Protein backbone atom coordinates (compact mmCIF):
# COMPACT_ATOMS: atom_id res chain seq x y z
CA UNK A 1 0.00 0.00 0.00
CA UNK A 2 2.78 2.40 0.91
CA UNK A 3 4.58 1.72 -2.37
CA UNK A 4 1.37 2.22 -4.34
CA UNK A 5 0.68 5.50 -2.54
CA UNK A 6 4.20 6.67 -3.27
CA UNK A 7 3.78 5.90 -6.96
CA UNK A 8 0.51 7.79 -7.09
CA UNK A 9 2.13 10.77 -5.39
CA UNK A 10 5.04 10.70 -7.84
CA UNK A 11 2.62 10.44 -10.77
CA UNK A 12 0.79 13.52 -9.48
CA UNK A 13 4.05 15.48 -9.34
CA UNK A 14 5.02 14.31 -12.83
CA UNK A 15 1.65 15.33 -14.28
CA UNK A 16 1.82 18.74 -12.59
CA UNK A 17 5.31 19.40 -13.95
CA UNK A 18 4.19 18.11 -17.36
CA UNK A 19 1.28 20.56 -17.40
CA UNK A 20 3.56 23.47 -16.45
CA UNK A 21 6.08 22.48 -19.13
CA UNK A 22 3.34 22.22 -21.75
CA UNK A 23 2.05 25.67 -20.78
CA UNK A 24 5.55 27.12 -21.11
CA UNK A 25 5.93 25.47 -24.52
CA UNK A 26 2.62 26.88 -25.75
CA UNK A 27 3.66 30.38 -24.68
CA UNK A 28 6.97 30.01 -26.50
CA UNK A 29 5.19 28.58 -29.54
CA UNK A 30 2.75 31.49 -29.59
CA UNK A 31 5.65 33.92 -29.69
CA UNK A 32 7.49 31.88 -32.32
CA UNK A 33 4.41 31.68 -34.54
CA UNK A 34 4.66 35.44 -35.04
CA UNK A 35 8.35 34.89 -35.85
CA UNK A 36 9.29 37.18 -33.01
CA UNK A 37 12.76 37.13 -31.50
CA UNK A 38 13.28 38.26 -27.94
CA UNK A 39 16.22 40.27 -26.66
CA UNK A 40 17.28 37.08 -24.89
CA UNK A 41 17.55 35.27 -28.25
CA UNK A 42 19.77 37.97 -29.73
CA UNK A 43 21.85 38.41 -26.59
CA UNK A 44 22.40 34.66 -26.17
CA UNK A 45 23.44 34.28 -29.78
CA UNK A 46 25.94 37.14 -29.46
CA UNK A 47 27.42 35.76 -26.24
CA UNK A 48 27.73 32.21 -27.58
CA UNK A 49 29.34 33.38 -30.80
CA UNK A 50 32.02 35.12 -28.74
CA UNK A 51 33.06 31.70 -27.43
CA UNK A 52 33.53 30.19 -30.89
CA UNK A 53 36.94 28.67 -31.51
CA UNK A 54 38.04 26.51 -34.44
CA UNK A 55 39.11 23.82 -31.98
CA UNK A 56 35.60 23.63 -30.50
CA UNK A 57 33.76 23.24 -33.79
CA UNK A 58 34.38 19.46 -34.22
CA UNK A 59 33.46 18.81 -30.58
CA UNK A 60 30.21 20.75 -30.87
CA UNK A 61 29.36 18.96 -34.11
CA UNK A 62 30.04 15.62 -32.45
CA UNK A 63 27.87 16.45 -29.45
CA UNK A 64 25.07 17.60 -31.75
CA UNK A 65 25.06 14.19 -33.45
CA UNK A 66 23.46 12.76 -30.30
CA UNK A 67 20.22 14.41 -31.33
CA UNK A 68 20.31 13.12 -34.91
CA UNK A 69 18.48 9.96 -35.94
CA UNK A 70 21.75 8.20 -36.84
CA UNK A 71 23.08 9.11 -33.40
CA UNK A 72 19.97 8.19 -31.45
CA UNK A 73 19.15 4.87 -33.11
CA UNK A 74 22.33 3.07 -31.90
CA UNK A 75 21.73 4.47 -28.41
CA UNK A 76 18.13 3.22 -28.46
CA UNK A 77 19.21 -0.26 -29.60
CA UNK A 78 21.88 -0.39 -26.89
CA UNK A 79 19.41 0.78 -24.22
CA UNK A 80 16.84 -1.83 -25.29
CA UNK A 81 19.47 -4.58 -25.06
CA UNK A 82 20.51 -3.44 -21.57
CA UNK A 83 16.94 -3.04 -20.30
CA UNK A 84 15.53 -6.26 -21.76
CA UNK A 85 16.19 -8.46 -18.72
CA UNK A 86 15.83 -6.05 -15.78
CA UNK A 87 12.90 -4.05 -17.20
CA UNK A 88 11.28 -5.57 -20.27
CA UNK A 89 8.39 -3.11 -19.98
CA UNK A 90 10.65 -0.14 -20.63
CA UNK A 91 12.71 -2.02 -23.20
CA UNK A 92 9.53 -2.35 -25.27
CA UNK A 93 8.22 1.14 -24.49
CA UNK A 94 11.45 3.03 -25.31
CA UNK A 95 11.41 2.61 -29.13
CA UNK A 96 7.68 3.40 -29.25
CA UNK A 97 8.11 6.55 -27.17
CA UNK A 98 11.04 7.71 -29.31
CA UNK A 99 9.02 7.11 -32.49
CA UNK A 100 6.30 9.30 -31.01
CA UNK A 101 8.95 11.95 -30.33
CA UNK A 102 9.81 12.05 -34.03
CA UNK A 103 6.19 12.55 -35.01
CA UNK A 104 5.72 15.19 -32.31
CA UNK A 105 8.64 17.31 -33.45
CA UNK A 106 7.67 17.13 -37.12
CA UNK A 107 4.13 18.30 -36.35
CA UNK A 108 5.39 21.13 -34.12
CA UNK A 109 7.98 22.30 -36.65
CA UNK A 110 5.47 22.20 -39.50
CA UNK A 111 2.83 24.09 -37.52
CA UNK A 112 5.15 26.91 -36.37
CA UNK A 113 7.77 27.04 -39.15
CA UNK A 114 10.07 29.74 -37.76
CA UNK A 115 13.41 30.21 -39.55
CA UNK A 116 16.66 29.29 -37.85
CA UNK A 117 19.51 31.79 -37.25
CA UNK A 118 21.07 30.57 -40.52
CA UNK A 119 17.67 31.21 -42.22
CA UNK A 120 16.98 27.51 -42.79
CA UNK A 121 13.32 26.54 -42.17
CA UNK A 122 11.70 24.68 -39.28
CA UNK A 123 13.69 26.12 -36.40
CA UNK A 124 11.15 25.90 -33.58
CA UNK A 125 11.31 23.75 -31.52
CA UNK A 126 14.76 22.18 -31.50
CA UNK A 127 14.24 18.56 -32.49
CA UNK A 128 17.67 17.59 -31.19
CA UNK A 129 16.96 18.90 -27.71
CA UNK A 130 13.45 17.43 -27.72
CA UNK A 131 14.72 13.96 -28.64
CA UNK A 132 17.60 14.00 -26.17
CA UNK A 133 15.37 15.20 -23.32
CA UNK A 134 12.93 12.34 -23.95
CA UNK A 135 15.61 9.67 -24.32
CA UNK A 136 17.69 10.82 -21.36
CA UNK A 137 14.57 11.41 -19.27
CA UNK A 138 13.37 7.83 -19.73
CA UNK A 139 16.80 6.36 -19.00
CA UNK A 140 17.26 8.53 -15.90
CA UNK A 141 13.79 7.54 -14.64
CA UNK A 142 14.46 3.82 -15.06
CA UNK A 143 17.88 4.22 -13.44
CA UNK A 144 16.55 6.26 -10.51
CA UNK A 145 13.71 3.75 -9.98
CA UNK A 146 16.05 0.75 -9.86
CA UNK A 147 16.57 -0.87 -6.48
CA UNK A 148 19.54 -2.94 -7.69
CA UNK A 149 21.76 -0.08 -8.85
CA UNK A 150 23.84 1.57 -6.08
CA UNK A 151 22.80 5.10 -5.15
CA UNK A 152 26.17 6.54 -6.15
CA UNK A 153 25.79 5.15 -9.68
CA UNK A 154 22.24 6.43 -9.91
CA UNK A 155 23.41 9.91 -8.99
CA UNK A 156 26.25 9.69 -11.48
CA UNK A 157 23.84 8.58 -14.19
CA UNK A 158 21.49 11.48 -13.48
CA UNK A 159 24.38 13.95 -13.55
CA UNK A 160 25.64 12.54 -16.87
CA UNK A 161 22.13 12.75 -18.31
CA UNK A 162 21.75 16.39 -17.31
CA UNK A 163 25.19 17.21 -18.71
CA UNK A 164 24.29 15.54 -22.01
CA UNK A 165 21.10 17.58 -22.39
CA UNK A 166 22.93 20.83 -21.60
CA UNK A 167 25.75 19.99 -23.99
CA UNK A 168 23.39 19.24 -26.89
CA UNK A 169 21.38 22.40 -26.17
CA UNK A 170 24.52 24.55 -26.14
CA UNK A 171 25.84 22.94 -29.33
CA UNK A 172 22.68 23.83 -31.26
CA UNK A 173 23.03 27.51 -30.37
CA UNK A 174 26.82 27.37 -30.91
CA UNK A 175 26.42 25.95 -34.41
CA UNK A 176 23.77 28.63 -35.20
CA UNK A 177 21.18 25.98 -35.88
CA UNK A 178 18.74 27.34 -33.28
CA UNK A 179 17.81 30.36 -31.23
CA UNK A 180 17.72 30.05 -27.44
CA UNK A 181 13.92 30.01 -27.54
CA UNK A 182 14.04 27.09 -30.02
CA UNK A 183 16.12 25.18 -27.49
CA UNK A 184 13.74 26.16 -24.67
CA UNK A 185 10.80 25.00 -26.79
CA UNK A 186 12.41 21.62 -27.39
CA UNK A 187 13.20 21.24 -23.71
CA UNK A 188 9.73 22.14 -22.43
CA UNK A 189 7.90 20.03 -25.01
CA UNK A 190 10.23 17.09 -24.40
CA UNK A 191 9.81 17.33 -20.64
CA UNK A 192 6.01 17.51 -20.90
CA UNK A 193 5.95 14.52 -23.26
CA UNK A 194 8.35 12.28 -21.35
CA UNK A 195 6.73 12.86 -17.96
CA UNK A 196 3.22 12.20 -19.25
CA UNK A 197 4.49 9.11 -21.08
CA UNK A 198 6.10 7.75 -17.93
CA UNK A 199 2.80 8.19 -16.08
CA UNK A 200 0.91 6.43 -18.88
CA UNK A 201 3.26 3.44 -19.03
CA UNK A 202 3.28 3.05 -15.25
CA UNK A 203 -0.52 3.31 -15.11
CA UNK A 204 -0.88 0.58 -17.74
CA UNK A 205 1.59 -1.61 -15.88
CA UNK A 206 -0.26 -1.06 -12.59
CA UNK A 207 -3.56 -1.98 -14.27
CA UNK A 208 -2.10 -5.23 -15.55
CA UNK A 209 -0.59 -5.95 -12.15
CA UNK A 210 -3.92 -5.37 -10.43
CA UNK A 211 -5.62 -7.67 -12.96
CA UNK A 212 -3.07 -10.42 -12.33
CA UNK A 213 -3.50 -10.10 -8.57
CA UNK A 214 -7.27 -10.33 -8.95
CA UNK A 215 -6.91 -13.54 -11.00
CA UNK A 216 -4.63 -15.04 -8.35
CA UNK A 217 -7.08 -14.16 -5.57
CA UNK A 218 -9.95 -15.67 -7.56
CA UNK A 219 -7.98 -18.86 -8.13
CA UNK A 220 -7.18 -19.03 -4.42
CA UNK A 221 -10.86 -18.59 -3.55
CA UNK A 222 -11.87 -21.35 -5.94
CA UNK A 223 -9.23 -23.59 -4.44
CA UNK A 224 -10.52 -22.90 -0.96
CA UNK A 225 -14.06 -23.82 -2.01
CA UNK A 226 -12.80 -27.04 -3.59
CA UNK A 227 -11.03 -27.91 -0.34
CA UNK A 228 -14.16 -27.37 1.72
CA UNK A 229 -16.55 -29.39 -0.46
CA UNK A 230 -15.12 -32.85 0.29
CA UNK A 231 -15.25 -32.16 4.01
CA UNK A 232 -18.94 -31.22 3.81
CA UNK A 233 -19.78 -34.39 1.83
CA UNK A 234 -17.98 -36.66 4.27
CA UNK A 235 -19.87 -35.20 7.18
C-alpha positions as CSV (number, residue, x, y, z in Angstrom):
1,X,0.0,0.0,0.0
2,X,2.8,2.4,0.9
3,X,4.6,1.7,-2.4
4,X,1.4,2.2,-4.3
5,X,0.7,5.5,-2.5
6,X,4.2,6.7,-3.3
7,X,3.8,5.9,-7.0
8,X,0.5,7.8,-7.1
9,X,2.1,10.8,-5.4
10,X,5.0,10.7,-7.8
11,X,2.6,10.4,-10.8
12,X,0.8,13.5,-9.5
13,X,4.1,15.5,-9.3
14,X,5.0,14.3,-12.8
15,X,1.7,15.3,-14.3
16,X,1.8,18.7,-12.6
17,X,5.3,19.4,-14.0
18,X,4.2,18.1,-17.4
19,X,1.3,20.6,-17.4
20,X,3.6,23.5,-16.4
21,X,6.1,22.5,-19.1
22,X,3.3,22.2,-21.7
23,X,2.0,25.7,-20.8
24,X,5.5,27.1,-21.1
25,X,5.9,25.5,-24.5
26,X,2.6,26.9,-25.8
27,X,3.7,30.4,-24.7
28,X,7.0,30.0,-26.5
29,X,5.2,28.6,-29.5
30,X,2.8,31.5,-29.6
31,X,5.7,33.9,-29.7
32,X,7.5,31.9,-32.3
33,X,4.4,31.7,-34.5
34,X,4.7,35.4,-35.0
35,X,8.4,34.9,-35.9
36,X,9.3,37.2,-33.0
37,X,12.8,37.1,-31.5
38,X,13.3,38.3,-27.9
39,X,16.2,40.3,-26.7
40,X,17.3,37.1,-24.9
41,X,17.5,35.3,-28.3
42,X,19.8,38.0,-29.7
43,X,21.9,38.4,-26.6
44,X,22.4,34.7,-26.2
45,X,23.4,34.3,-29.8
46,X,25.9,37.1,-29.5
47,X,27.4,35.8,-26.2
48,X,27.7,32.2,-27.6
49,X,29.3,33.4,-30.8
50,X,32.0,35.1,-28.7
51,X,33.1,31.7,-27.4
52,X,33.5,30.2,-30.9
53,X,36.9,28.7,-31.5
54,X,38.0,26.5,-34.4
55,X,39.1,23.8,-32.0
56,X,35.6,23.6,-30.5
57,X,33.8,23.2,-33.8
58,X,34.4,19.5,-34.2
59,X,33.5,18.8,-30.6
60,X,30.2,20.7,-30.9
61,X,29.4,19.0,-34.1
62,X,30.0,15.6,-32.5
63,X,27.9,16.5,-29.5
64,X,25.1,17.6,-31.7
65,X,25.1,14.2,-33.4
66,X,23.5,12.8,-30.3
67,X,20.2,14.4,-31.3
68,X,20.3,13.1,-34.9
69,X,18.5,10.0,-35.9
70,X,21.7,8.2,-36.8
71,X,23.1,9.1,-33.4
72,X,20.0,8.2,-31.4
73,X,19.1,4.9,-33.1
74,X,22.3,3.1,-31.9
75,X,21.7,4.5,-28.4
76,X,18.1,3.2,-28.5
77,X,19.2,-0.3,-29.6
78,X,21.9,-0.4,-26.9
79,X,19.4,0.8,-24.2
80,X,16.8,-1.8,-25.3
81,X,19.5,-4.6,-25.1
82,X,20.5,-3.4,-21.6
83,X,16.9,-3.0,-20.3
84,X,15.5,-6.3,-21.8
85,X,16.2,-8.5,-18.7
86,X,15.8,-6.1,-15.8
87,X,12.9,-4.1,-17.2
88,X,11.3,-5.6,-20.3
89,X,8.4,-3.1,-20.0
90,X,10.7,-0.1,-20.6
91,X,12.7,-2.0,-23.2
92,X,9.5,-2.4,-25.3
93,X,8.2,1.1,-24.5
94,X,11.5,3.0,-25.3
95,X,11.4,2.6,-29.1
96,X,7.7,3.4,-29.3
97,X,8.1,6.5,-27.2
98,X,11.0,7.7,-29.3
99,X,9.0,7.1,-32.5
100,X,6.3,9.3,-31.0
101,X,8.9,11.9,-30.3
102,X,9.8,12.1,-34.0
103,X,6.2,12.5,-35.0
104,X,5.7,15.2,-32.3
105,X,8.6,17.3,-33.5
106,X,7.7,17.1,-37.1
107,X,4.1,18.3,-36.3
108,X,5.4,21.1,-34.1
109,X,8.0,22.3,-36.6
110,X,5.5,22.2,-39.5
111,X,2.8,24.1,-37.5
112,X,5.2,26.9,-36.4
113,X,7.8,27.0,-39.1
114,X,10.1,29.7,-37.8
115,X,13.4,30.2,-39.5
116,X,16.7,29.3,-37.9
117,X,19.5,31.8,-37.2
118,X,21.1,30.6,-40.5
119,X,17.7,31.2,-42.2
120,X,17.0,27.5,-42.8
121,X,13.3,26.5,-42.2
122,X,11.7,24.7,-39.3
123,X,13.7,26.1,-36.4
124,X,11.2,25.9,-33.6
125,X,11.3,23.8,-31.5
126,X,14.8,22.2,-31.5
127,X,14.2,18.6,-32.5
128,X,17.7,17.6,-31.2
129,X,17.0,18.9,-27.7
130,X,13.4,17.4,-27.7
131,X,14.7,14.0,-28.6
132,X,17.6,14.0,-26.2
133,X,15.4,15.2,-23.3
134,X,12.9,12.3,-23.9
135,X,15.6,9.7,-24.3
136,X,17.7,10.8,-21.4
137,X,14.6,11.4,-19.3
138,X,13.4,7.8,-19.7
139,X,16.8,6.4,-19.0
140,X,17.3,8.5,-15.9
141,X,13.8,7.5,-14.6
142,X,14.5,3.8,-15.1
143,X,17.9,4.2,-13.4
144,X,16.5,6.3,-10.5
145,X,13.7,3.7,-10.0
146,X,16.0,0.8,-9.9
147,X,16.6,-0.9,-6.5
148,X,19.5,-2.9,-7.7
149,X,21.8,-0.1,-8.8
150,X,23.8,1.6,-6.1
151,X,22.8,5.1,-5.1
152,X,26.2,6.5,-6.2
153,X,25.8,5.1,-9.7
154,X,22.2,6.4,-9.9
155,X,23.4,9.9,-9.0
156,X,26.3,9.7,-11.5
157,X,23.8,8.6,-14.2
158,X,21.5,11.5,-13.5
159,X,24.4,14.0,-13.6
160,X,25.6,12.5,-16.9
161,X,22.1,12.8,-18.3
162,X,21.7,16.4,-17.3
163,X,25.2,17.2,-18.7
164,X,24.3,15.5,-22.0
165,X,21.1,17.6,-22.4
166,X,22.9,20.8,-21.6
167,X,25.7,20.0,-24.0
168,X,23.4,19.2,-26.9
169,X,21.4,22.4,-26.2
170,X,24.5,24.5,-26.1
171,X,25.8,22.9,-29.3
172,X,22.7,23.8,-31.3
173,X,23.0,27.5,-30.4
174,X,26.8,27.4,-30.9
175,X,26.4,26.0,-34.4
176,X,23.8,28.6,-35.2
177,X,21.2,26.0,-35.9
178,X,18.7,27.3,-33.3
179,X,17.8,30.4,-31.2
180,X,17.7,30.1,-27.4
181,X,13.9,30.0,-27.5
182,X,14.0,27.1,-30.0
183,X,16.1,25.2,-27.5
184,X,13.7,26.2,-24.7
185,X,10.8,25.0,-26.8
186,X,12.4,21.6,-27.4
187,X,13.2,21.2,-23.7
188,X,9.7,22.1,-22.4
189,X,7.9,20.0,-25.0
190,X,10.2,17.1,-24.4
191,X,9.8,17.3,-20.6
192,X,6.0,17.5,-20.9
193,X,6.0,14.5,-23.3
194,X,8.3,12.3,-21.3
195,X,6.7,12.9,-18.0
196,X,3.2,12.2,-19.3
197,X,4.5,9.1,-21.1
198,X,6.1,7.8,-17.9
199,X,2.8,8.2,-16.1
200,X,0.9,6.4,-18.9
201,X,3.3,3.4,-19.0
202,X,3.3,3.1,-15.3
203,X,-0.5,3.3,-15.1
204,X,-0.9,0.6,-17.7
205,X,1.6,-1.6,-15.9
206,X,-0.3,-1.1,-12.6
207,X,-3.6,-2.0,-14.3
208,X,-2.1,-5.2,-15.6
209,X,-0.6,-5.9,-12.2
210,X,-3.9,-5.4,-10.4
211,X,-5.6,-7.7,-13.0
212,X,-3.1,-10.4,-12.3
213,X,-3.5,-10.1,-8.6
214,X,-7.3,-10.3,-9.0
215,X,-6.9,-13.5,-11.0
216,X,-4.6,-15.0,-8.4
217,X,-7.1,-14.2,-5.6
218,X,-10.0,-15.7,-7.6
219,X,-8.0,-18.9,-8.1
220,X,-7.2,-19.0,-4.4
221,X,-10.9,-18.6,-3.5
222,X,-11.9,-21.4,-5.9
223,X,-9.2,-23.6,-4.4
224,X,-10.5,-22.9,-1.0
225,X,-14.1,-23.8,-2.0
226,X,-12.8,-27.0,-3.6
227,X,-11.0,-27.9,-0.3
228,X,-14.2,-27.4,1.7
229,X,-16.5,-29.4,-0.5
230,X,-15.1,-32.9,0.3
231,X,-15.3,-32.2,4.0
232,X,-18.9,-31.2,3.8
233,X,-19.8,-34.4,1.8
234,X,-18.0,-36.7,4.3
235,X,-19.9,-35.2,7.2
